[in-house]
Every structure is written in structure tokens, then in C-alpha cells.
Amino acid sequence: MYTVCGTAVNRILTIAGAYALSQNKRQFFGKSFFTFMITLTMFFGEGLIPVYLVISSYNMLDTFSVMIISGAISTGNMIVMRTFSQNIPFYLLQLWLRTIVL
């Protein structure tokens, strides 16, 4: 159950973030700032003890949600998917959205 829910949440958040970051600057104000901040998290790990202290301060020890939230987003995968999404032509995205709506 942890694996299925964790993977689903991870994929949804990673794809949503990658699509938002793949838009041009006119559609997403602050794109370069958010891209920099997300990339910065790849270089600095948070450490085991601070993560434990944050989780215990929110009273989330031994809960289902802490297992899902702790791995909710993958920065490396988001950057790979952002690069992939930038290469998709806009008319294909419009066609895809039309098929979902109809």
C-alpha cells in the first residue's frame, strides 16, 4: 500500500511541477527563480536528524502520511521531465487537452 500510494503521489507531483516549469516565461512568472530553488535542493541534503525533528514536531511519527509525504517529489526526475516537456510542440498539447475534455 505504501509503494502504490507513494509512487502515485510522486508521479503526480513530479509531472505537475515539470509541466509548470516547462512553460515559457510569459505564462509562468518567476520560472527562473523556482527552477533555481528546485535545482539548489539537489546539491544540499537535508540530513537525517533535522528530518526526524521536523516529523516529530508535527506529531507524524509512525503514520501512513509521513511515508507518503517524505518522498512526494523527485527533483532529478522533475528536471528530466521538464526538459522532455519543453520539446513537445504546443499543438500536440492542445490536441491532447481536447481529447481529455471531450
Kinemage of the C-alpha trace (Angstrom):
@kinemage 1
@onewidth
@group {chain A} dominant
@subgroup {mainchain}
@vectorlist {calphas} color= white
{ca met a 1} P 0.000 0.000 0.000
{ca tyr a 2} L 2.852 2.396 0.824
{ca thr a 3} L 4.513 1.717 -2.508
{ca val a 4} L 1.397 2.218 -4.620
{ca cys a 5} L 0.303 5.432 -2.902
{ca gly a 6} L 3.834 6.826 -2.683
{ca thr a 7} L 4.524 6.166 -6.352
{ca ala a 8} L 1.203 7.696 -7.433
{ca val a 9} L 1.749 10.858 -5.371
{ca asn a 10} L 5.356 11.127 -6.567
{ca arg a 11} L 4.401 10.820 -10.243
{ca ile a 12} L 1.519 13.297 -9.997
{ca leu a 13} L 3.554 15.982 -8.222
{ca thr a 14} L 6.649 15.467 -10.367
{ca ile a 15} L 4.708 15.674 -13.641
{ca ala a 16} L 2.726 18.717 -12.467
{ca gly a 17} L 5.863 20.550 -11.378
{ca ala a 18} L 7.753 19.634 -14.535
{ca tyr a 19} L 4.926 20.829 -16.768
{ca ala a 20} L 4.688 24.139 -14.914
{ca leu a 21} L 8.432 24.711 -15.186
{ca ser a 22} L 8.439 23.830 -18.894
{ca gln a 23} L 6.181 26.762 -19.813
{ca asn a 24} L 7.706 29.916 -21.235
{ca lys a 25} L 8.348 32.911 -19.005
{ca arg a 26} L 5.282 34.844 -20.127
{ca gln a 27} L 2.979 32.103 -18.866
{ca phe a 28} L 4.796 31.433 -15.577
{ca phe a 29} L 6.159 34.458 -13.736
{ca gly a 30} L 9.190 33.593 -11.588
{ca lys a 31} L 10.095 30.487 -13.559
{ca ser a 32} L 13.851 31.048 -13.297
{ca phe a 33} L 13.639 31.643 -9.528
{ca phe a 34} L 11.670 28.448 -8.900
{ca thr a 35} L 13.926 26.458 -11.215
{ca phe a 36} L 16.963 27.712 -9.309
{ca met a 37} L 15.416 26.880 -5.928
{ca ile a 38} L 14.435 23.372 -7.037
{ca thr a 39} L 17.868 22.740 -8.520
{ca leu a 40} L 19.501 24.004 -5.331
{ca thr a 41} L 17.809 21.256 -3.308
{ca met a 42} L 19.640 18.653 -5.382
{ca phe a 43} L 23.008 19.848 -4.089
{ca phe a 44} L 22.225 20.086 -0.377
{ca gly a 45} L 20.788 17.119 1.505
{ca glu a 46} L 18.603 17.808 4.494
{ca gly a 47} L 20.154 15.293 6.871
{ca leu a 48} L 18.562 12.563 8.942
{ca ile a 49} L 18.336 14.298 12.325
{ca pro a 50} L 16.629 17.530 11.098
{ca val a 51} L 14.075 15.462 9.166
{ca tyr a 52} L 13.333 13.424 12.288
{ca leu a 53} L 12.936 16.604 14.365
{ca val a 54} L 10.517 18.141 11.842
{ca ile a 55} L 8.463 14.952 11.624
{ca ser a 56} L 8.293 14.606 15.401
{ca ser a 57} L 7.345 18.283 15.848
{ca tyr a 58} L 4.340 17.721 13.560
{ca asn a 59} L 3.411 14.564 15.551
{ca met a 60} L 3.675 12.418 12.440
{ca leu a 61} L 5.865 9.630 13.823
{ca asp a 62} L 4.648 6.147 12.847
{ca thr a 63} L 1.928 7.392 10.496
{ca phe a 64} L 1.000 6.489 6.952
{ca ser a 65} L 1.200 10.071 5.726
{ca val a 66} L 4.835 10.580 6.701
{ca met a 67} L 5.836 7.724 4.410
{ca ile a 68} L 3.992 9.337 1.501
{ca ile a 69} L 4.941 12.978 2.114
{ca ser a 70} L 8.645 12.319 2.708
{ca gly a 71} L 9.145 11.030 -0.830
{ca ala a 72} L 6.477 13.105 -2.519
{ca ile a 73} L 8.667 14.757 -5.128
{ca ser a 74} L 11.792 13.772 -7.015
{ca thr a 75} L 13.905 16.738 -8.071
{ca gly a 76} L 16.047 14.853 -10.558
{ca asn a 77} L 13.053 13.309 -12.262
{ca met a 78} L 11.349 16.711 -12.364
{ca ile a 79} L 14.241 18.277 -14.238
{ca val a 80} L 14.353 15.376 -16.723
{ca met a 81} L 10.592 15.625 -17.316
{ca arg a 82} L 10.797 19.425 -17.631
{ca thr a 83} L 13.347 19.054 -20.397
{ca phe a 84} L 11.136 16.467 -22.096
{ca ser a 85} L 8.044 18.686 -21.797
{ca gln a 86} L 9.844 21.652 -23.344
{ca asn a 87} L 10.317 19.662 -26.559
{ca ile a 88} L 6.631 18.797 -27.008
{ca pro a 89} L 5.026 21.051 -29.652
{ca phe a 90} L 2.189 23.229 -28.374
{ca tyr a 91} L -0.332 21.906 -30.892
{ca leu a 92} L 0.113 18.361 -29.530
{ca leu a 93} L -0.679 19.610 -26.033
{ca gln a 94} L -3.810 21.341 -27.339
{ca leu a 95} L -4.899 18.173 -29.130
{ca trp a 96} L -4.290 16.103 -26.002
{ca leu a 97} L -6.307 18.516 -23.847
{ca arg a 98} L -9.179 18.468 -26.339
{ca thr a 99} L -9.368 14.676 -26.248
{ca ile a 100} L -9.461 14.701 -22.437
{ca val a 101} L -12.176 17.343 -22.223
{ca leu a 102} L -14.393 15.811 -24.902
